[in-house]
Structures are given as structure tokens and as C-alpha cells.
Amino acid sequence: MRSIFSLVYVVVGFFVASGNNYAHFDTLSAALSFAAAILLWPLIFFGVDLHF
């Protein structure tokens, strides 16, 4: 059950991050921002900017 929740969390995070313009890999910092946005996607809804 825990792995299913984790998978759903990451998949939702991927779509939220992609929908909020975090999905570009021009630099290392852009890739890190995308990874952070996937893991911390609920913060995006509160207006937190995760661009490094």
C-alpha cells in the first residue's frame, strides 16, 4: 500500500511540475528545480517558487 501511495504521489508531482513550467533541463539548476517540484509539489499550490 505504501509503494502505491508513493508512486501516485510522484506521478501527481510530475504532472503538477510539468504544468507549472518546471520541466526544462537547460542547466543543472533547472533539473534540480524540476526534481524539487516533483517531490514538493503541494508547496506549489501555496505559491512557493521552487526555481533554483
PDB file with SEQRES, HELIX, SHEET and CRYST1 records, atoms N, CA, C and O in Angstrom:
SEQRES   1 A   52  MET ARG SER ILE PHE SER LEU VAL TYR VAL VAL VAL GLY          
SEQRES   2 A   52  PHE PHE VAL ALA SER GLY ASN ASN TYR ALA HIS PHE ASP          
SEQRES   3 A   52  THR LEU SER ALA ALA LEU SER PHE ALA ALA ALA ILE LEU          
SEQRES   4 A   52  LEU TRP PRO LEU ILE PHE PHE GLY VAL ASP LEU HIS PHE          
HELIX    1 AA1 ARG A    2  GLY A   19  1                                  18    
HELIX    2 AA2 LEU A   28  LEU A   39  1                                  12    
HELIX    3 AA3 TRP A   41  ILE A   44  1                                   4    
CRYST1    1.000    1.000    1.000  90.00  90.00  90.00 P 1           1          
ATOM      1  N   MET A   1       0.816  -1.195   0.000  1.00  0.00           N  
ATOM      2  CA  MET A   1       0.000   0.000   0.000  1.00  0.00           C  
ATOM      3  C   MET A   1       0.864   1.265   0.000  1.00  0.00           C  
ATOM      4  O   MET A   1       0.527   2.254  -0.652  1.00  0.00           O  
ATOM      5  N   ARG A   2       1.956   1.226   0.721  1.00  0.00           N  
ATOM      6  CA  ARG A   2       2.842   2.381   0.805  1.00  0.00           C  
ATOM      7  C   ARG A   2       3.492   2.695  -0.538  1.00  0.00           C  
ATOM      8  O   ARG A   2       3.644   3.863  -0.896  1.00  0.00           O  
ATOM      9  N   SER A   3       3.872   1.666  -1.275  1.00  0.00           N  
ATOM     10  CA  SER A   3       4.517   1.899  -2.564  1.00  0.00           C  
ATOM     11  C   SER A   3       3.526   2.451  -3.584  1.00  0.00           C  
ATOM     12  O   SER A   3       3.912   3.240  -4.446  1.00  0.00           O  
ATOM     13  N   ILE A   4       2.279   2.058  -3.505  1.00  0.00           N  
ATOM     14  CA  ILE A   4       1.264   2.603  -4.405  1.00  0.00           C  
ATOM     15  C   ILE A   4       1.064   4.086  -4.122  1.00  0.00           C  
ATOM     16  O   ILE A   4       0.967   4.886  -5.053  1.00  0.00           O  
ATOM     17  N   PHE A   5       1.002   4.460  -2.850  1.00  0.00           N  
ATOM     18  CA  PHE A   5       0.858   5.859  -2.478  1.00  0.00           C  
ATOM     19  C   PHE A   5       2.062   6.666  -2.963  1.00  0.00           C  
ATOM     20  O   PHE A   5       1.907   7.776  -3.473  1.00  0.00           O  
ATOM     21  N   SER A   6       3.246   6.113  -2.803  1.00  0.00           N  
ATOM     22  CA  SER A   6       4.459   6.804  -3.246  1.00  0.00           C  
ATOM     23  C   SER A   6       4.459   7.000  -4.758  1.00  0.00           C  
ATOM     24  O   SER A   6       4.819   8.070  -5.249  1.00  0.00           O  
ATOM     25  N   LEU A   7       4.063   5.987  -5.479  1.00  0.00           N  
ATOM     26  CA  LEU A   7       4.003   6.084  -6.941  1.00  0.00           C  
ATOM     27  C   LEU A   7       2.990   7.141  -7.373  1.00  0.00           C  
ATOM     28  O   LEU A   7       3.283   7.950  -8.253  1.00  0.00           O  
ATOM     29  N   VAL A   8       1.820   7.143  -6.775  1.00  0.00           N  
ATOM     30  CA  VAL A   8       0.798   8.133  -7.108  1.00  0.00           C  
ATOM     31  C   VAL A   8       1.292   9.533  -6.767  1.00  0.00           C  
ATOM     32  O   VAL A   8       1.063  10.467  -7.535  1.00  0.00           O  
ATOM     33  N   TYR A   9       1.962   9.696  -5.636  1.00  0.00           N  
ATOM     34  CA  TYR A   9       2.496  10.990  -5.211  1.00  0.00           C  
ATOM     35  C   TYR A   9       3.498  11.525  -6.235  1.00  0.00           C  
ATOM     36  O   TYR A   9       3.456  12.704  -6.590  1.00  0.00           O  
ATOM     37  N   VAL A  10       4.391  10.665  -6.706  1.00  0.00           N  
ATOM     38  CA  VAL A  10       5.402  11.081  -7.687  1.00  0.00           C  
ATOM     39  C   VAL A  10       4.762  11.381  -9.037  1.00  0.00           C  
ATOM     40  O   VAL A  10       5.156  12.339  -9.701  1.00  0.00           O  
ATOM     41  N   VAL A  11       3.804  10.599  -9.448  1.00  0.00           N  
ATOM     42  CA  VAL A  11       3.133  10.832 -10.733  1.00  0.00           C  
ATOM     43  C   VAL A  11       2.364  12.154 -10.699  1.00  0.00           C  
ATOM     44  O   VAL A  11       2.435  12.937 -11.646  1.00  0.00           O  
ATOM     45  N   VAL A  12       1.636  12.403  -9.620  1.00  0.00           N  
ATOM     46  CA  VAL A  12       0.927  13.676  -9.486  1.00  0.00           C  
ATOM     47  C   VAL A  12       1.931  14.826  -9.463  1.00  0.00           C  
ATOM     48  O   VAL A  12       1.710  15.858 -10.097  1.00  0.00           O  
ATOM     49  N   GLY A  13       3.029  14.652  -8.736  1.00  0.00           N  
ATOM     50  CA  GLY A  13       4.075  15.669  -8.694  1.00  0.00           C  
ATOM     51  C   GLY A  13       4.653  15.958 -10.057  1.00  0.00           C  
ATOM     52  O   GLY A  13       4.931  17.112 -10.382  1.00  0.00           O  
ATOM     53  N   PHE A  14       4.838  14.927 -10.858  1.00  0.00           N  
ATOM     54  CA  PHE A  14       5.350  15.111 -12.219  1.00  0.00           C  
ATOM     55  C   PHE A  14       4.413  15.980 -13.039  1.00  0.00           C  
ATOM     56  O   PHE A  14       4.858  16.897 -13.730  1.00  0.00           O  
ATOM     57  N   PHE A  15       3.110  15.698 -12.967  1.00  0.00           N  
ATOM     58  CA  PHE A  15       2.156  16.473 -13.751  1.00  0.00           C  
ATOM     59  C   PHE A  15       2.007  17.901 -13.227  1.00  0.00           C  
ATOM     60  O   PHE A  15       1.856  18.833 -14.017  1.00  0.00           O  
ATOM     61  N   VAL A  16       2.047  18.082 -11.920  1.00  0.00           N  
ATOM     62  CA  VAL A  16       1.971  19.431 -11.360  1.00  0.00           C  
ATOM     63  C   VAL A  16       3.207  20.228 -11.747  1.00  0.00           C  
ATOM     64  O   VAL A  16       3.093  21.389 -12.141  1.00  0.00           O  
ATOM     65  N   ALA A  17       4.373  19.630 -11.641  1.00  0.00           N  
ATOM     66  CA  ALA A  17       5.612  20.321 -12.008  1.00  0.00           C  
ATOM     67  C   ALA A  17       5.639  20.647 -13.498  1.00  0.00           C  
ATOM     68  O   ALA A  17       6.056  21.738 -13.886  1.00  0.00           O  
ATOM     69  N   SER A  18       5.207  19.729 -14.313  1.00  0.00           N  
ATOM     70  CA  SER A  18       5.170  19.976 -15.759  1.00  0.00           C  
ATOM     71  C   SER A  18       4.187  21.078 -16.112  1.00  0.00           C  
ATOM     72  O   SER A  18       4.449  21.897 -16.994  1.00  0.00           O  
ATOM     73  N   GLY A  19       3.065  21.095 -15.428  1.00  0.00           N  
ATOM     74  CA  GLY A  19       2.050  22.100 -15.700  1.00  0.00           C  
ATOM     75  C   GLY A  19       2.415  23.487 -15.211  1.00  0.00           C  
ATOM     76  O   GLY A  19       1.794  24.467 -15.623  1.00  0.00           O  
ATOM     77  N   ASN A  20       3.403  23.593 -14.346  1.00  0.00           N  
ATOM     78  CA  ASN A  20       3.816  24.883 -13.801  1.00  0.00           C  
ATOM     79  C   ASN A  20       5.193  25.307 -14.301  1.00  0.00           C  
ATOM     80  O   ASN A  20       5.910  26.032 -13.612  1.00  0.00           O  
ATOM     81  N   ASN A  21       5.559  24.859 -15.488  1.00  0.00           N  
ATOM     82  CA  ASN A  21       6.783  25.273 -16.189  1.00  0.00           C  
ATOM     83  C   ASN A  21       8.080  24.955 -15.445  1.00  0.00           C  
ATOM     84  O   ASN A  21       9.013  25.757 -15.457  1.00  0.00           O  
ATOM     85  N   TYR A  22       8.141  23.807 -14.809  1.00  0.00           N  
ATOM     86  CA  TYR A  22       9.388  23.360 -14.199  1.00  0.00           C  
ATOM     87  C   TYR A  22      10.105  22.339 -15.075  1.00  0.00           C  
ATOM     88  O   TYR A  22      11.222  21.935 -14.751  1.00  0.00           O  
ATOM     89  N   ALA A  23       9.490  21.913 -16.175  1.00  0.00           N  
ATOM     90  CA  ALA A  23      10.032  20.834 -16.989  1.00  0.00           C  
ATOM     91  C   ALA A  23      10.924  21.345 -18.111  1.00  0.00           C  
ATOM     92  O   ALA A  23      10.592  21.182 -19.285  1.00  0.00           O  
ATOM     93  N   HIS A  24      12.052  21.960 -17.768  1.00  0.00           N  
ATOM     94  CA  HIS A  24      13.086  22.255 -18.748  1.00  0.00           C  
ATOM     95  C   HIS A  24      14.424  21.930 -18.118  1.00  0.00           C  
ATOM     96  O   HIS A  24      14.643  22.138 -16.925  1.00  0.00           O  
ATOM     97  N   PHE A  25      15.303  21.418 -18.943  1.00  0.00           N  
ATOM     98  CA  PHE A  25      16.562  20.864 -18.453  1.00  0.00           C  
ATOM     99  C   PHE A  25      17.755  21.568 -19.093  1.00  0.00           C  
ATOM    100  O   PHE A  25      18.732  20.921 -19.471  1.00  0.00           O  
ATOM    101  N   ASP A  26      17.679  22.878 -19.212  1.00  0.00           N  
ATOM    102  CA  ASP A  26      18.764  23.639 -19.826  1.00  0.00           C  
ATOM    103  C   ASP A  26      20.034  23.597 -18.983  1.00  0.00           C  
ATOM    104  O   ASP A  26      21.139  23.502 -19.518  1.00  0.00           O  
ATOM    105  N   THR A  27      19.873  23.668 -17.680  1.00  0.00           N  
ATOM    106  CA  THR A  27      21.011  23.687 -16.764  1.00  0.00           C  
ATOM    107  C   THR A  27      20.774  22.693 -15.642  1.00  0.00           C  
ATOM    108  O   THR A  27      19.690  22.127 -15.504  1.00  0.00           O  
ATOM    109  N   LEU A  28      21.797  22.497 -14.855  1.00  0.00           N  
ATOM    110  CA  LEU A  28      21.665  21.610 -13.704  1.00  0.00           C  
ATOM    111  C   LEU A  28      20.666  22.173 -12.703  1.00  0.00           C  
ATOM    112  O   LEU A  28      19.894  21.420 -12.109  1.00  0.00           O  
ATOM    113  N   SER A  29      20.672  23.471 -12.513  1.00  0.00           N  
ATOM    114  CA  SER A  29      19.740  24.066 -11.559  1.00  0.00           C  
ATOM    115  C   SER A  29      18.292  23.908 -12.029  1.00  0.00           C  
ATOM    116  O   SER A  29      17.396  23.760 -11.197  1.00  0.00           O  
ATOM    117  N   ALA A  30      18.045  23.936 -13.326  1.00  0.00           N  
ATOM    118  CA  ALA A  30      16.693  23.707 -13.844  1.00  0.00           C  
ATOM    119  C   ALA A  30      16.253  22.269 -13.592  1.00  0.00           C  
ATOM    120  O   ALA A  30      15.098  22.026 -13.242  1.00  0.00           O  
ATOM    121  N   ALA A  31      17.158  21.324 -13.768  1.00  0.00           N  
ATOM    122  CA  ALA A  31      16.838  19.923 -13.500  1.00  0.00           C  
ATOM    123  C   ALA A  31      16.591  19.698 -12.011  1.00  0.00           C  
ATOM    124  O   ALA A  31      15.698  18.937 -11.639  1.00  0.00           O  
ATOM    125  N   LEU A  32      17.376  20.356 -11.160  1.00  0.00           N  
ATOM    126  CA  LEU A  32      17.158  20.246  -9.715  1.00  0.00           C  
ATOM    127  C   LEU A  32      15.840  20.891  -9.305  1.00  0.00           C  
ATOM    128  O   LEU A  32      15.158  20.392  -8.410  1.00  0.00           O  
ATOM    129  N   SER A  33      15.482  21.980  -9.942  1.00  0.00           N  
ATOM    130  CA  SER A  33      14.194  22.617  -9.667  1.00  0.00           C  
ATOM    131  C   SER A  33      13.044  21.692 -10.039  1.00  0.00           C  
ATOM    132  O   SER A  33      12.048  21.609  -9.320  1.00  0.00           O  
ATOM    133  N   PHE A  34      13.184  20.999 -11.161  1.00  0.00           N  
ATOM    134  CA  PHE A  34      12.155  20.049 -11.588  1.00  0.00           C  
ATOM    135  C   PHE A  34      12.030  18.906 -10.587  1.00  0.00           C  
ATOM    136  O   PHE A  34      10.918  18.509 -10.239  1.00  0.00           O  
ATOM    137  N   ALA A  35      13.156  18.373 -10.123  1.00  0.00           N  
ATOM    138  CA  ALA A  35      13.130  17.291  -9.138  1.00  0.00           C  
ATOM    139  C   ALA A  35      12.517  17.765  -7.819  1.00  0.00           C  
ATOM    140  O   ALA A  35      11.734  17.044  -7.201  1.00  0.00           O  
ATOM    141  N   ALA A  36      12.872  18.972  -7.393  1.00  0.00           N  
ATOM    142  CA  ALA A  36      12.305  19.520  -6.160  1.00  0.00           C  
ATOM    143  C   ALA A  36      10.810  19.744  -6.315  1.00  0.00           C  
ATOM    144  O   ALA A  36      10.048  19.498  -5.381  1.00  0.00           O  
ATOM    145  N   ALA A  37      10.381  20.208  -7.483  1.00  0.00           N  
ATOM    146  CA  ALA A  37       8.964  20.448  -7.715  1.00  0.00           C  
ATOM    147  C   ALA A  37       8.171  19.143  -7.708  1.00  0.00           C  
ATOM    148  O   ALA A  37       7.019  19.121  -7.275  1.00  0.00           O  
ATOM    149  N   ILE A  38       8.774  18.068  -8.180  1.00  0.00           N  
ATOM    150  CA  ILE A  38       8.094  16.768  -8.137  1.00  0.00           C  
ATOM    151  C   ILE A  38       7.927  16.317  -6.696  1.00  0.00           C  
ATOM    152  O   ILE A  38       6.856  15.842  -6.318  1.00  0.00           O  
ATOM    153  N   LEU A  39       8.964  16.458  -5.891  1.00  0.00           N  
ATOM    154  CA  LEU A  39       8.905  15.978  -4.511  1.00  0.00           C  
ATOM    155  C   LEU A  39       8.109  16.900  -3.588  1.00  0.00           C  
ATOM    156  O   LEU A  39       7.499  16.440  -2.623  1.00  0.00           O  
ATOM    157  N   LEU A  40       8.117  18.196  -3.886  1.00  0.00           N  
ATOM    158  CA  LEU A  40       7.470  19.173  -3.009  1.00  0.00           C  
ATOM    159  C   LEU A  40       6.274  19.833  -3.681  1.00  0.00           C  
ATOM    160  O   LEU A  40       5.984  20.999  -3.414  1.00  0.00           O  
ATOM    161  N   TRP A  41       5.583  19.110  -4.543  1.00  0.00           N  
ATOM    162  CA  TRP A  41       4.518  19.696  -5.339  1.00  0.00           C  
ATOM    163  C   TRP A  41       3.392  20.342  -4.537  1.00  0.00           C  
ATOM    164  O   TRP A  41       2.800  21.289  -5.053  1.00  0.00           O  
ATOM    165  N   PRO A  42       3.047  19.919  -3.332  1.00  0.00           N  
ATOM    166  CA  PRO A  42       1.977  20.641  -2.622  1.00  0.00           C  
ATOM    167  C   PRO A  42       2.336  22.099  -2.332  1.00  0.00           C  
ATOM    168  O   PRO A  42       1.442  22.939  -2.227  1.00  0.00           O  
ATOM    169  N   LEU A  43       3.618  22.411  -2.203  1.00  0.00           N  
ATOM    170  CA  LEU A  43       4.036  23.784  -1.932  1.00  0.00           C  
ATOM    171  C   LEU A  43       3.765  24.711  -3.105  1.00  0.00           C  
ATOM    172  O   LEU A  43       3.594  25.916  -2.920  1.00  0.00           O  
ATOM    173  N   ILE A  44       3.727  24.161  -4.304  1.00  0.00           N  
ATOM    174  CA  ILE A  44       3.470  24.962  -5.493  1.00  0.00           C  
ATOM    175  C   ILE A  44       2.088  25.603  -5.402  1.00  0.00           C  
ATOM    176  O   ILE A  44       1.895  26.734  -5.847  1.00  0.00           O  
ATOM    177  N   PHE A  45       1.123  24.879  -4.823  1.00  0.00           N  
ATOM    178  CA  PHE A  45      -0.235  25.413  -4.702  1.00  0.00           C  
ATOM    179  C   PHE A  45      -0.322  26.561  -3.704  1.00  0.00           C  
ATOM    180  O   PHE A  45      -1.288  27.324  -3.726  1.00  0.00           O  
ATOM    181  N   PHE A  46       0.674  26.692  -2.830  1.00  0.00           N  
ATOM    182  CA  PHE A  46       0.707  27.789  -1.875  1.00  0.00           C  
ATOM    183  C   PHE A  46       1.559  28.960  -2.372  1.00  0.00           C  
ATOM    184  O   PHE A  46       1.789  29.921  -1.638  1.00  0.00           O  
ATOM    185  N   GLY A  47       2.020  28.874  -3.609  1.00  0.00           N  
ATOM    186  CA  GLY A  47       2.754  29.963  -4.212  1.00  0.00           C  
ATOM    187  C   GLY A  47       4.249  29.954  -3.964  1.00  0.00           C  
ATOM    188  O   GLY A  47       4.920  30.949  -4.235  1.00  0.00           O  
ATOM    189  N   VAL A  48       4.787  28.860  -3.457  1.00  0.00           N  
ATOM    190  CA  VAL A  48       6.231  28.760  -3.224  1.00  0.00           C  
ATOM    191  C   VAL A  48       6.935  28.572  -4.560  1.00  0.00           C  
ATOM    192  O   VAL A  48       6.545  27.720  -5.358  1.00  0.00           O  
ATOM    193  N   ASP A  49       7.972  29.365  -4.802  1.00  0.00           N  
ATOM    194  CA  ASP A  49       8.752  29.277  -6.028  1.00  0.00           C  
ATOM    195  C   ASP A  49       9.923  28.314  -5.792  1.00  0.00           C  
ATOM    196  O   ASP A  49      10.783  28.569  -4.949  1.00  0.00           O  
ATOM    197  N   LEU A  50       9.946  27.233  -6.525  1.00  0.00           N  
ATOM    198  CA  LEU A  50      10.986  26.222  -6.338  1.00  0.00           C  
ATOM    199  C   LEU A  50      12.068  26.288  -7.407  1.00  0.00           C  
ATOM    200  O   LEU A  50      12.834  25.338  -7.567  1.00  0.00           O  
ATOM    201  N   HIS A  51      12.142  27.381  -8.132  1.00  0.00           N  
ATOM    202  CA  HIS A  51      13.220  27.549  -9.110  1.00  0.00           C  
ATOM    203  C   HIS A  51      14.521  27.893  -8.401  1.00  0.00           C  
ATOM    204  O   HIS A  51      14.572  28.812  -7.584  1.00  0.00           O  
ATOM    205  N   PHE A  52      15.562  27.151  -8.719  1.00  0.00           N  
ATOM    206  CA  PHE A  52      16.882  27.409  -8.127  1.00  0.00           C  
ATOM    207  C   PHE A  52      17.706  28.265  -9.063  1.00  0.00           C  
ATOM    208  O   PHE A  52      18.850  28.595  -8.752  1.00  0.00           O  
TER     209      PHE A  52                                                      
END                                                                             
